[in-house]
Amino acid sequence: MINRYMIVMFLSVSAASVSQLLLKKSAMKKYTSIIKEYVNPLVIGGYVILILSMFLTIYAYSGMDYKNGPIIESFGNVLVLVLGYLFLKEKISFKKLIGIGCIMVGMAVFYS
């Protein structure tokens, strides 16, 4: 049964996925100096969101079974793939689809 802590965990995973998207976007750019490479809005924003995600995860674990955490966090792999496709125009290969399919089948088997 889904409770509010599990919803917070889904929000945490979503925030971590957005953070990864921002960091990937920053890594794709060329910078004039090493300082600008690490101190720019995309990197700072990505790490701020990642820290927020960490606190959400800690809160979520305070009210849900620990066995559900890794399963919900697996959803992050699916979300990163979709966000990368939508916003970064990354190609989805057959191998990636097989991997995501295995993750989703594992989630379904665990919850059935």
Backbone atoms as SQL, in Angstrom:
CREATE TABLE atoms (id INTEGER PRIMARY KEY, chain TEXT, resi INTEGER, resn TEXT, atom TEXT, x REAL, y REAL, z REAL);
INSERT INTO atoms VALUES
  (1, 'A', 1, 'MET', 'N', 0.844, -1.181, 0.000),
  (2, 'A', 1, 'MET', 'CA', 0.000, 0.000, 0.000),
  (3, 'A', 1, 'MET', 'C', 0.895, 1.252, 0.000),
  (4, 'A', 2, 'ILE', 'N', 0.537, 2.188, -0.845),
  (5, 'A', 2, 'ILE', 'CA', 1.322, 3.413, -0.966),
  (6, 'A', 2, 'ILE', 'C', 0.910, 4.388, 0.128),
  (7, 'A', 3, 'ASN', 'N', 1.892, 4.894, 0.853),
  (8, 'A', 3, 'ASN', 'CA', 1.635, 5.906, 1.875),
  (9, 'A', 3, 'ASN', 'C', 2.384, 7.183, 1.519),
  (10, 'A', 4, 'ARG', 'N', 2.247, 8.184, 2.335),
  (11, 'A', 4, 'ARG', 'CA', 2.865, 9.474, 2.014),
  (12, 'A', 4, 'ARG', 'C', 4.390, 9.394, 1.982),
  (13, 'A', 5, 'TYR', 'N', 4.977, 8.507, 2.751),
  (14, 'A', 5, 'TYR', 'CA', 6.432, 8.372, 2.760),
  (15, 'A', 5, 'TYR', 'C', 6.937, 7.790, 1.438),
  (16, 'A', 6, 'MET', 'N', 6.154, 6.900, 0.866),
  (17, 'A', 6, 'MET', 'CA', 6.530, 6.351, -0.437),
  (18, 'A', 6, 'MET', 'C', 6.405, 7.420, -1.525),
  (19, 'A', 7, 'ILE', 'N', 5.419, 8.282, -1.402),
  (20, 'A', 7, 'ILE', 'CA', 5.266, 9.384, -2.357),
  (21, 'A', 7, 'ILE', 'C', 6.459, 10.333, -2.234),
  (22, 'A', 8, 'VAL', 'N', 6.888, 10.607, -1.006),
  (23, 'A', 8, 'VAL', 'CA', 8.073, 11.449, -0.792),
  (24, 'A', 8, 'VAL', 'C', 9.300, 10.778, -1.405),
  (25, 'A', 9, 'MET', 'N', 9.380, 9.451, -1.297),
  (26, 'A', 9, 'MET', 'CA', 10.510, 8.732, -1.892),
  (27, 'A', 9, 'MET', 'C', 10.488, 8.868, -3.423),
  (28, 'A', 10, 'PHE', 'N', 9.312, 8.790, -4.026),
  (29, 'A', 10, 'PHE', 'CA', 9.204, 9.002, -5.471),
  (30, 'A', 10, 'PHE', 'C', 9.628, 10.429, -5.841),
  (31, 'A', 11, 'LEU', 'N', 9.248, 11.401, -5.020),
  (32, 'A', 11, 'LEU', 'CA', 9.677, 12.783, -5.258),
  (33, 'A', 11, 'LEU', 'C', 11.191, 12.905, -5.142),
  (34, 'A', 12, 'SER', 'N', 11.764, 12.219, -4.176),
  (35, 'A', 12, 'SER', 'CA', 13.210, 12.236, -3.986),
  (36, 'A', 12, 'SER', 'C', 13.930, 11.655, -5.198),
  (37, 'A', 13, 'VAL', 'N', 13.438, 10.539, -5.694),
  (38, 'A', 13, 'VAL', 'CA', 14.039, 9.900, -6.865),
  (39, 'A', 13, 'VAL', 'C', 13.895, 10.807, -8.083),
  (40, 'A', 14, 'SER', 'N', 12.754, 11.455, -8.215),
  (41, 'A', 14, 'SER', 'CA', 12.537, 12.382, -9.331),
  (42, 'A', 14, 'SER', 'C', 13.496, 13.566, -9.242),
  (43, 'A', 15, 'ALA', 'N', 13.684, 14.094, -8.038),
  (44, 'A', 15, 'ALA', 'CA', 14.613, 15.213, -7.845),
  (45, 'A', 15, 'ALA', 'C', 16.038, 14.790, -8.180),
  (46, 'A', 16, 'ALA', 'N', 16.441, 13.598, -7.763),
  (47, 'A', 16, 'ALA', 'CA', 17.789, 13.104, -8.072),
  (48, 'A', 16, 'ALA', 'C', 17.957, 12.929, -9.578),
  (49, 'A', 17, 'SER', 'N', 16.909, 12.522, -10.265),
  (50, 'A', 17, 'SER', 'CA', 16.976, 12.358, -11.723),
  (51, 'A', 17, 'SER', 'C', 17.130, 13.702, -12.416),
  (52, 'A', 18, 'VAL', 'N', 16.416, 14.704, -11.944),
  (53, 'A', 18, 'VAL', 'CA', 16.557, 16.057, -12.501),
  (54, 'A', 18, 'VAL', 'C', 17.968, 16.566, -12.230),
  (55, 'A', 19, 'SER', 'N', 18.491, 16.278, -11.061),
  (56, 'A', 19, 'SER', 'CA', 19.854, 16.667, -10.721),
  (57, 'A', 19, 'SER', 'C', 20.855, 16.046, -11.695),
  (58, 'A', 20, 'GLN', 'N', 20.689, 14.772, -11.990),
  (59, 'A', 20, 'GLN', 'CA', 21.573, 14.111, -12.945),
  (60, 'A', 20, 'GLN', 'C', 21.466, 14.749, -14.326),
  (61, 'A', 21, 'LEU', 'N', 20.268, 15.136, -14.704),
  (62, 'A', 21, 'LEU', 'CA', 20.058, 15.788, -15.991),
  (63, 'A', 21, 'LEU', 'C', 20.819, 17.111, -16.060),
  (64, 'A', 22, 'LEU', 'N', 20.738, 17.906, -14.997),
  (65, 'A', 22, 'LEU', 'CA', 21.458, 19.179, -14.958),
  (66, 'A', 22, 'LEU', 'C', 22.976, 18.967, -15.023),
  (67, 'A', 23, 'LEU', 'N', 23.466, 17.989, -14.291),
  (68, 'A', 23, 'LEU', 'CA', 24.901, 17.721, -14.290),
  (69, 'A', 23, 'LEU', 'C', 25.374, 17.196, -15.652),
  (70, 'A', 24, 'LYS', 'N', 24.550, 16.366, -16.296),
  (71, 'A', 24, 'LYS', 'CA', 24.888, 15.900, -17.647),
  (72, 'A', 24, 'LYS', 'C', 24.933, 17.061, -18.627),
  (73, 'A', 25, 'LYS', 'N', 23.951, 17.942, -18.517),
  (74, 'A', 25, 'LYS', 'CA', 23.887, 19.097, -19.418),
  (75, 'A', 25, 'LYS', 'C', 25.126, 19.974, -19.239),
  (76, 'A', 26, 'SER', 'N', 25.548, 20.155, -18.006),
  (77, 'A', 26, 'SER', 'CA', 26.741, 20.940, -17.739),
  (78, 'A', 26, 'SER', 'C', 27.990, 20.254, -18.297),
  (79, 'A', 27, 'ALA', 'N', 28.063, 18.949, -18.182),
  (80, 'A', 27, 'ALA', 'CA', 29.226, 18.203, -18.664),
  (81, 'A', 27, 'ALA', 'C', 29.341, 18.238, -20.186),
  (82, 'A', 28, 'MET', 'N', 28.249, 18.493, -20.866),
  (83, 'A', 28, 'MET', 'CA', 28.256, 18.530, -22.331),
  (84, 'A', 28, 'MET', 'C', 28.783, 19.859, -22.882),
  (85, 'A', 29, 'LYS', 'N', 28.924, 20.860, -22.029),
  (86, 'A', 29, 'LYS', 'CA', 29.384, 22.179, -22.469),
  (87, 'A', 29, 'LYS', 'C', 30.906, 22.302, -22.353),
  (88, 'A', 30, 'LYS', 'N', 31.456, 23.179, -23.143),
  (89, 'A', 30, 'LYS', 'CA', 32.876, 23.516, -23.048),
  (90, 'A', 30, 'LYS', 'C', 33.008, 24.818, -22.265),
  (91, 'A', 31, 'TYR', 'N', 33.963, 24.864, -21.351),
  (92, 'A', 31, 'TYR', 'CA', 34.163, 26.039, -20.510),
  (93, 'A', 31, 'TYR', 'C', 35.557, 26.603, -20.735),
  (94, 'A', 32, 'THR', 'N', 35.693, 27.903, -20.504),
  (95, 'A', 32, 'THR', 'CA', 36.974, 28.575, -20.736),
  (96, 'A', 32, 'THR', 'C', 37.971, 28.356, -19.601),
  (97, 'A', 33, 'SER', 'N', 37.476, 27.990, -18.430),
  (98, 'A', 33, 'SER', 'CA', 38.391, 27.723, -17.314),
  (99, 'A', 33, 'SER', 'C', 37.839, 26.577, -16.470),
  (100, 'A', 34, 'ILE', 'N', 38.715, 25.984, -15.697),
  (101, 'A', 34, 'ILE', 'CA', 38.305, 24.864, -14.852),
  (102, 'A', 34, 'ILE', 'C', 37.355, 25.320, -13.737),
  (103, 'A', 35, 'ILE', 'N', 37.505, 26.555, -13.301),
  (104, 'A', 35, 'ILE', 'CA', 36.616, 27.080, -12.263),
  (105, 'A', 35, 'ILE', 'C', 35.194, 27.220, -12.806),
  (106, 'A', 36, 'LYS', 'N', 35.068, 27.744, -14.029),
  (107, 'A', 36, 'LYS', 'CA', 33.744, 27.877, -14.636),
  (108, 'A', 36, 'LYS', 'C', 33.114, 26.516, -14.910),
  (109, 'A', 37, 'GLU', 'N', 33.951, 25.519, -15.082),
  (110, 'A', 37, 'GLU', 'CA', 33.442, 24.170, -15.327),
  (111, 'A', 37, 'GLU', 'C', 32.723, 23.614, -14.098),
  (112, 'A', 38, 'TYR', 'N', 33.202, 23.973, -12.922),
  (113, 'A', 38, 'TYR', 'CA', 32.627, 23.444, -11.686),
  (114, 'A', 38, 'TYR', 'C', 31.765, 24.438, -10.922),
  (115, 'A', 39, 'VAL', 'N', 31.912, 25.717, -11.213),
  (116, 'A', 39, 'VAL', 'CA', 31.117, 26.740, -10.535),
  (117, 'A', 39, 'VAL', 'C', 30.285, 27.456, -11.597),
  (118, 'A', 40, 'ASN', 'N', 29.145, 26.856, -11.888),
  (119, 'A', 40, 'ASN', 'CA', 28.202, 27.450, -12.836),
  (120, 'A', 40, 'ASN', 'C', 26.791, 27.083, -12.384),
  (121, 'A', 41, 'PRO', 'N', 25.780, 27.761, -12.876),
  (122, 'A', 41, 'PRO', 'CA', 24.412, 27.524, -12.391),
  (123, 'A', 41, 'PRO', 'C', 23.931, 26.079, -12.534),
  (124, 'A', 42, 'LEU', 'N', 24.317, 25.390, -13.607),
  (125, 'A', 42, 'LEU', 'CA', 23.865, 24.013, -13.782),
  (126, 'A', 42, 'LEU', 'C', 24.449, 23.081, -12.724),
  (127, 'A', 43, 'VAL', 'N', 25.731, 23.225, -12.457),
  (128, 'A', 43, 'VAL', 'CA', 26.378, 22.365, -11.460),
  (129, 'A', 43, 'VAL', 'C', 25.878, 22.692, -10.060),
  (130, 'A', 44, 'ILE', 'N', 25.834, 23.958, -9.734),
  (131, 'A', 44, 'ILE', 'CA', 25.365, 24.351, -8.401),
  (132, 'A', 44, 'ILE', 'C', 23.907, 23.917, -8.202),
  (133, 'A', 45, 'GLY', 'N', 23.075, 24.175, -9.205),
  (134, 'A', 45, 'GLY', 'CA', 21.670, 23.757, -9.125),
  (135, 'A', 45, 'GLY', 'C', 21.537, 22.253, -9.004),
  (136, 'A', 46, 'GLY', 'N', 22.344, 21.515, -9.766),
  (137, 'A', 46, 'GLY', 'CA', 22.306, 20.059, -9.700),
  (138, 'A', 46, 'GLY', 'C', 22.649, 19.539, -8.316),
  (139, 'A', 47, 'TYR', 'N', 23.679, 20.107, -7.708),
  (140, 'A', 47, 'TYR', 'CA', 24.062, 19.646, -6.373),
  (141, 'A', 47, 'TYR', 'C', 23.083, 20.091, -5.290),
  (142, 'A', 48, 'VAL', 'N', 22.493, 21.261, -5.441),
  (143, 'A', 48, 'VAL', 'CA', 21.480, 21.701, -4.475),
  (144, 'A', 48, 'VAL', 'C', 20.276, 20.759, -4.523),
  (145, 'A', 49, 'ILE', 'N', 19.842, 20.406, -5.735),
  (146, 'A', 49, 'ILE', 'CA', 18.714, 19.479, -5.869),
  (147, 'A', 49, 'ILE', 'C', 19.082, 18.105, -5.334),
  (148, 'A', 50, 'LEU', 'N', 20.317, 17.670, -5.549),
  (149, 'A', 50, 'LEU', 'CA', 20.766, 16.383, -5.042),
  (150, 'A', 50, 'LEU', 'C', 20.750, 16.353, -3.509),
  (151, 'A', 51, 'ILE', 'N', 21.157, 17.444, -2.885),
  (152, 'A', 51, 'ILE', 'CA', 21.123, 17.530, -1.419),
  (153, 'A', 51, 'ILE', 'C', 19.677, 17.515, -0.926),
  (154, 'A', 52, 'LEU', 'N', 18.803, 18.238, -1.608),
  (155, 'A', 52, 'LEU', 'CA', 17.373, 18.200, -1.269),
  (156, 'A', 52, 'LEU', 'C', 16.845, 16.770, -1.381),
  (157, 'A', 53, 'SER', 'N', 17.242, 16.076, -2.429),
  (158, 'A', 53, 'SER', 'CA', 16.831, 14.683, -2.624),
  (159, 'A', 53, 'SER', 'C', 17.298, 13.799, -1.462),
  (160, 'A', 54, 'MET', 'N', 18.507, 14.046, -0.990),
  (161, 'A', 54, 'MET', 'CA', 19.030, 13.272, 0.129),
  (162, 'A', 54, 'MET', 'C', 18.162, 13.450, 1.377),
  (163, 'A', 55, 'PHE', 'N', 17.787, 14.693, 1.672),
  (164, 'A', 55, 'PHE', 'CA', 16.941, 14.936, 2.853),
  (165, 'A', 55, 'PHE', 'C', 15.550, 14.332, 2.681),
  (166, 'A', 56, 'LEU', 'N', 15.016, 14.384, 1.472),
  (167, 'A', 56, 'LEU', 'CA', 13.724, 13.747, 1.217),
  (168, 'A', 56, 'LEU', 'C', 13.809, 12.236, 1.415),
  (169, 'A', 57, 'THR', 'N', 14.922, 11.650, 0.978),
  (170, 'A', 57, 'THR', 'CA', 15.109, 10.200, 1.144),
  (171, 'A', 57, 'THR', 'C', 15.190, 9.830, 2.623),
  (172, 'A', 58, 'ILE', 'N', 15.920, 10.617, 3.387),
  (173, 'A', 58, 'ILE', 'CA', 16.029, 10.348, 4.826),
  (174, 'A', 58, 'ILE', 'C', 14.657, 10.420, 5.475),
  (175, 'A', 59, 'TYR', 'N', 13.883, 11.437, 5.120),
  (176, 'A', 59, 'TYR', 'CA', 12.530, 11.566, 5.666),
  (177, 'A', 59, 'TYR', 'C', 11.667, 10.389, 5.238),
  (178, 'A', 60, 'ALA', 'N', 11.751, 9.999, 3.977),
  (179, 'A', 60, 'ALA', 'CA', 10.917, 8.907, 3.474),
  (180, 'A', 60, 'ALA', 'C', 11.217, 7.598, 4.199),
  (181, 'A', 61, 'TYR', 'N', 12.495, 7.316, 4.437),
  (182, 'A', 61, 'TYR', 'CA', 12.851, 6.085, 5.135),
  (183, 'A', 61, 'TYR', 'C', 12.367, 6.073, 6.584),
  (184, 'A', 62, 'SER', 'N', 12.067, 7.239, 7.130),
  (185, 'A', 62, 'SER', 'CA', 11.607, 7.272, 8.525),
  (186, 'A', 62, 'SER', 'C', 10.196, 6.716, 8.686),
  (187, 'A', 63, 'GLY', 'N', 9.461, 6.588, 7.591),
  (188, 'A', 63, 'GLY', 'CA', 8.087, 6.128, 7.730),
  (189, 'A', 63, 'GLY', 'C', 7.682, 5.004, 6.806),
  (190, 'A', 64, 'MET', 'N', 8.644, 4.362, 6.153),
  (191, 'A', 64, 'MET', 'CA', 8.282, 3.252, 5.273),
  (192, 'A', 64, 'MET', 'C', 9.212, 2.081, 5.502),
  (193, 'A', 65, 'ASP', 'N', 8.825, 0.924, 5.019),
  (194, 'A', 65, 'ASP', 'CA', 9.668, -0.262, 5.148),
  (195, 'A', 65, 'ASP', 'C', 10.932, -0.089, 4.324),
  (196, 'A', 66, 'TYR', 'N', 12.047, -0.496, 4.904),
  (197, 'A', 66, 'TYR', 'CA', 13.325, -0.345, 4.219),
  (198, 'A', 66, 'TYR', 'C', 13.385, -1.153, 2.920),
  (199, 'A', 67, 'LYS', 'N', 12.645, -2.244, 2.854),
  (200, 'A', 67, 'LYS', 'CA', 12.692, -3.086, 1.657),
  (201, 'A', 67, 'LYS', 'C', 12.125, -2.373, 0.431),
  (202, 'A', 68, 'ASN', 'N', 11.287, -1.358, 0.613),
  (203, 'A', 68, 'ASN', 'CA', 10.680, -0.648, -0.514),
  (204, 'A', 68, 'ASN', 'C', 11.611, 0.401, -1.126),
  (205, 'A', 69, 'GLY', 'N', 12.578, 0.877, -0.384),
  (206, 'A', 69, 'GLY', 'CA', 13.452, 1.943, -0.856),
  (207, 'A', 69, 'GLY', 'C', 14.210, 1.617, -2.133),
  (208, 'A', 70, 'PRO', 'N', 14.965, 0.518, -2.157),
  (209, 'A', 70, 'PRO', 'CA', 15.720, 0.211, -3.378),
  (210, 'A', 70, 'PRO', 'C', 14.837, -0.012, -4.604),
  (211, 'A', 71, 'ILE', 'N', 13.652, -0.535, -4.394),
  (212, 'A', 71, 'ILE', 'CA', 12.740, -0.767, -5.514),
  (213, 'A', 71, 'ILE', 'C', 12.276, 0.569, -6.078),
  (214, 'A', 72, 'ILE', 'N', 11.920, 1.495, -5.205),
  (215, 'A', 72, 'ILE', 'CA', 11.484, 2.819, -5.674),
  (216, 'A', 72, 'ILE', 'C', 12.657, 3.552, -6.319),
  (217, 'A', 73, 'GLU', 'N', 13.842, 3.401, -5.760),
  (218, 'A', 73, 'GLU', 'CA', 15.012, 4.069, -6.332),
  (219, 'A', 73, 'GLU', 'C', 15.366, 3.525, -7.712),
  (220, 'A', 74, 'SER', 'N', 14.989, 2.302, -8.008),
  (221, 'A', 74, 'SER', 'CA', 15.202, 1.747, -9.346),
  (222, 'A', 74, 'SER', 'C', 14.433, 2.529, -10.400),
  (223, 'A', 75, 'PHE', 'N', 13.340, 3.131, -9.986),
  (224, 'A', 75, 'PHE', 'CA', 12.552, 3.968, -10.889),
  (225, 'A', 75, 'PHE', 'C', 13.399, 5.120, -11.432),
  (226, 'A', 76, 'GLY', 'N', 14.396, 5.553, -10.693),
  (227, 'A', 76, 'GLY', 'CA', 15.271, 6.642, -11.126),
  (228, 'A', 76, 'GLY', 'C', 15.995, 6.323, -12.426),
  (229, 'A', 77, 'ASN', 'N', 16.369, 5.060, -12.625),
  (230, 'A', 77, 'ASN', 'CA', 17.034, 4.668, -13.873),
  (231, 'A', 77, 'ASN', 'C', 16.112, 4.878, -15.072),
  (232, 'A', 78, 'VAL', 'N', 14.857, 4.545, -14.897),
  (233, 'A', 78, 'VAL', 'CA', 13.877, 4.724, -15.965),
  (234, 'A', 78, 'VAL', 'C', 13.680, 6.219, -16.229),
  (235, 'A', 79, 'LEU', 'N', 13.563, 6.976, -15.169),
  (236, 'A', 79, 'LEU', 'CA', 13.316, 8.409, -15.304),
  (237, 'A', 79, 'LEU', 'C', 14.492, 9.135, -15.956),
  (238, 'A', 80, 'VAL', 'N', 15.716, 8.775, -15.607),
  (239, 'A', 80, 'VAL', 'CA', 16.891, 9.404, -16.218),
  (240, 'A', 80, 'VAL', 'C', 16.916, 9.117, -17.718),
  (241, 'A', 81, 'LEU', 'N', 16.574, 7.900, -18.109),
  (242, 'A', 81, 'LEU', 'CA', 16.531, 7.557, -19.527),
  (243, 'A', 81, 'LEU', 'C', 15.507, 8.412, -20.268),
  (244, 'A', 82, 'VAL', 'N', 14.322, 8.537, -19.694),
  (245, 'A', 82, 'VAL', 'CA', 13.259, 9.325, -20.328),
  (246, 'A', 82, 'VAL', 'C', 13.626, 10.806, -20.378),
  (247, 'A', 83, 'LEU', 'N', 14.137, 11.341, -19.287),
  (248, 'A', 83, 'LEU', 'CA', 14.522, 12.761, -19.264),
  (249, 'A', 83, 'LEU', 'C', 15.657, 13.042, -20.245),
  (250, 'A', 84, 'GLY', 'N', 16.615, 12.138, -20.329),
  (251, 'A', 84, 'GLY', 'CA', 17.709, 12.301, -21.279),
  (252, 'A', 84, 'GLY', 'C', 17.205, 12.305, -22.712),
  (253, 'A', 85, 'TYR', 'N', 16.235, 11.460, -22.995),
  (254, 'A', 85, 'TYR', 'CA', 15.647, 11.409, -24.333),
  (255, 'A', 85, 'TYR', 'C', 14.884, 12.699, -24.639),
  (256, 'A', 86, 'LEU', 'N', 14.093, 13.162, -23.675),
  (257, 'A', 86, 'LEU', 'CA', 13.251, 14.334, -23.904),
  (258, 'A', 86, 'LEU', 'C', 14.035, 15.642, -23.959),
  (259, 'A', 87, 'PHE', 'N', 14.979, 15.822, -23.057),
  (260, 'A', 87, 'PHE', 'CA', 15.637, 17.119, -22.919),
  (261, 'A', 87, 'PHE', 'C', 17.038, 17.186, -23.525),
  (262, 'A', 88, 'LEU', 'N', 17.728, 16.064, -23.602),
  (263, 'A', 88, 'LEU', 'CA', 19.084, 16.074, -24.134),
  (264, 'A', 88, 'LEU', 'C', 19.171, 15.409, -25.508),
  (265, 'A', 89, 'LYS', 'N', 18.041, 14.924, -25.978),
  (266, 'A', 89, 'LYS', 'CA', 17.964, 14.260, -27.287),
  (267, 'A', 89, 'LYS', 'C', 18.896, 13.049, -27.368),
  (268, 'A', 90, 'GLU', 'N', 19.062, 12.350, -26.238),
  (269, 'A', 90, 'GLU', 'CA', 19.873, 11.132, -26.231),
  (270, 'A', 90, 'GLU', 'C', 19.103, 10.010, -26.910),
  (271, 'A', 91, 'LYS', 'N', 19.830, 9.155, -27.582),
  (272, 'A', 91, 'LYS', 'CA', 19.201, 8.030, -28.268),
  (273, 'A', 91, 'LYS', 'C', 18.976, 6.891, -27.281),
  (274, 'A', 92, 'ILE', 'N', 17.869, 6.213, -27.460),
  (275, 'A', 92, 'ILE', 'CA', 17.559, 5.056, -26.632),
  (276, 'A', 92, 'ILE', 'C', 17.870, 3.813, -27.458),
  (277, 'A', 93, 'SER', 'N', 18.915, 3.118, -27.082),
  (278, 'A', 93, 'SER', 'CA', 19.323, 1.926, -27.824),
  (279, 'A', 93, 'SER', 'C', 18.504, 0.715, -27.367),
  (280, 'A', 94, 'PHE', 'N', 18.605, -0.332, -28.154),
  (281, 'A', 94, 'PHE', 'CA', 17.908, -1.570, -27.818),
  (282, 'A', 94, 'PHE', 'C', 18.427, -2.125, -26.494),
  (283, 'A', 95, 'LYS', 'N', 19.735, -2.026, -26.266),
  (284, 'A', 95, 'LYS', 'CA', 20.314, -2.523, -25.009),
  (285, 'A', 95, 'LYS', 'C', 19.768, -1.756, -23.808),
  (286, 'A', 96, 'LYS', 'N', 19.595, -0.448, -23.971),
  (287, 'A', 96, 'LYS', 'CA', 19.032, 0.350, -22.880),
  (288, 'A', 96, 'LYS', 'C', 17.596, -0.065, -22.605),
  (289, 'A', 97, 'LEU', 'N', 16.833, -0.314, -23.671),
  (290, 'A', 97, 'LEU', 'CA', 15.442, -0.764, -23.500),
  (291, 'A', 97, 'LEU', 'C', 15.372, -2.115, -22.797),
  (292, 'A', 98, 'ILE', 'N', 16.281, -3.009, -23.138),
  (293, 'A', 98, 'ILE', 'CA', 16.328, -4.317, -22.466),
  (294, 'A', 98, 'ILE', 'C', 16.647, -4.126, -20.987),
  (295, 'A', 99, 'GLY', 'N', 17.614, -3.263, -20.690),
  (296, 'A', 99, 'GLY', 'CA', 17.976, -2.994, -19.294),
  (297, 'A', 99, 'GLY', 'C', 16.831, -2.394, -18.498),
  (298, 'A', 100, 'ILE', 'N', 16.176, -1.408, -19.083),
  (299, 'A', 100, 'ILE', 'CA', 15.034, -0.787, -18.404),
  (300, 'A', 100, 'ILE', 'C', 13.901, -1.786, -18.238),
  (301, 'A', 101, 'GLY', 'N', 13.699, -2.622, -19.260),
  (302, 'A', 101, 'GLY', 'CA', 12.674, -3.667, -19.164),
  (303, 'A', 101, 'GLY', 'C', 12.958, -4.616, -18.016),
  (304, 'A', 102, 'CYS', 'N', 14.218, -5.006, -17.863),
  (305, 'A', 102, 'CYS', 'CA', 14.599, -5.893, -16.749),
  (306, 'A', 102, 'CYS', 'C', 14.335, -5.226, -15.403),
  (307, 'A', 103, 'ILE', 'N', 14.641, -3.940, -15.308),
  (308, 'A', 103, 'ILE', 'CA', 14.384, -3.207, -14.071),
  (309, 'A', 103, 'ILE', 'C', 12.895, -3.190, -13.763),
  (310, 'A', 104, 'MET', 'N', 12.084, -2.898, -14.775),
  (311, 'A', 104, 'MET', 'CA', 10.637, -2.802, -14.553),
  (312, 'A', 104, 'MET', 'C', 10.031, -4.169, -14.228),
  (313, 'A', 105, 'VAL', 'N', 10.526, -5.229, -14.875),
  (314, 'A', 105, 'VAL', 'CA', 10.042, -6.573, -14.556),
  (315, 'A', 105, 'VAL', 'C', 10.426, -6.917, -13.118),
  (316, 'A', 106, 'GLY', 'N', 11.641, -6.564, -12.713),
  (317, 'A', 106, 'GLY', 'CA', 12.052, -6.807, -11.327),
  (318, 'A', 106, 'GLY', 'C', 11.182, -6.068, -10.330),
  (319, 'A', 107, 'MET', 'N', 10.820, -4.839, -10.655),
  (320, 'A', 107, 'MET', 'CA', 9.929, -4.081, -9.764),
  (321, 'A', 107, 'MET', 'C', 8.559, -4.747, -9.674),
  (322, 'A', 108, 'ALA', 'N', 8.043, -5.187, -10.823),
  (323, 'A', 108, 'ALA', 'CA', 6.721, -5.832, -10.849),
  (324, 'A', 108, 'ALA', 'C', 6.742, -7.158, -10.076),
  (325, 'A', 109, 'VAL', 'N', 7.803, -7.934, -10.248),
  (326, 'A', 109, 'VAL', 'CA', 7.916, -9.222, -9.537),
  (327, 'A', 109, 'VAL', 'C', 7.999, -8.967, -8.040),
  (328, 'A', 110, 'PHE', 'N', 8.760, -7.982, -7.634),
  (329, 'A', 110, 'PHE', 'CA', 8.914, -7.693, -6.207),
  (330, 'A', 110, 'PHE', 'C', 7.582, -7.311, -5.572),
  (331, 'A', 111, 'TYR', 'N', 6.782, -6.514, -6.280),
  (332, 'A', 111, 'TYR', 'CA', 5.525, -6.026, -5.705),
  (333, 'A', 111, 'TYR', 'C', 4.353, -6.966, -5.911),
  (334, 'A', 112, 'SER', 'N', 4.530, -8.058, -6.660),
  (335, 'A', 112, 'SER', 'CA', 3.387, -8.949, -6.873),
  (336, 'A', 112, 'SER', 'C', 3.332, -10.048, -5.838);
